[in-house]
């Protein structure tokens, strides 16, 4: 991805990433929705969020909170997507 942008002198650094076409397309779409197309602003937001997640993980580890298992993560993500929870079958007695 090559582009020319006016940056605030001294406040930003230029870097490059090698991304597959699908990932780049998704990044640009997210940037369009959230940052008026500014991919750098989207990446800064993601980096900030990841730093907060890392701090939360360290806190959980410090106090012995176990990590979420895959089934719990899937249930939470389904809830975020607005999907109905899967009904569990009960065994006949």
N, C-alpha and C positions, 0 to 999 in steps of 0.2 A: 504494500500500500504506500504510494507516494502522494503527498499532498503538500500544498503550501498554506501556511496559516500564520496569522499574526499572533505571536505569543507575547506574554509579559516578560520583558528582558530580566534575566536573573532569577526568575521565579520558577521556570520550567526547564526541563532537560529533554532532549530529543533522544529517542531510542527506536528500535524497530523490532518487530515480532514476525516470526514465520508461522503463518496460520493456514490451515486448509480452507478451501473455498467456502464450505458450509459454515464454518466457525466465523469467518470474516463477514459473511452475509448476515449471520445472526447478530454479531456485534454491531454492525451498521444499523440493523433494524431496531435493536434496543436503544442505540444512541439516538436514533431519529425520534423514538417515542419518549425518551426521558431527558435528552439533553440537546434538543434541536439539531441532531446529527453530529454532535461533537463526541467522537469516539474517545478522545483523550479524557474528557470529563467523565465519561462512563467508566473507563478503566481506573480513574482516580477514585470514583465512588466504590467500585468493586474492591480495590486495594484497601480502602478505609474500612469497609465492612469486614473483609477477611481479617484485618488486624483486631477488630472487636471480637470476632469469632475465636481467634487464637487466645485472646485474653480470657474469654468465657471458658474455653476448654481448660486453660491453666487453673482457673478458679475451681472448676468442677473436679479436676484431678486432685487439687490440693485438699478438697473436702470429701474426697472419696465418692463422688457422684458417678455412677457407672455410665458409660456411653450408651446411646440409644441403639437398640438392635435393628436389623434391617426391616423387620415387620412393622415396628413402631414408626420408623422413618417413612415407610410406604404409606401407612395410615395417615400420618400428618400431611404428607404431600398430597394425598388424595383429597383430604379435607380442604387444603389450600386451593385445589383445582375445582372445588365445589362438587366433587363426586360423592355419591352415597356410599356409606361403609358397606363392605361385603358382609352379608349375613352368614353367620356360622351355623353349620348344621349341628343339630344336637343328636346325640346317640339315643336310640330308642331304649327304654329301660327293659 
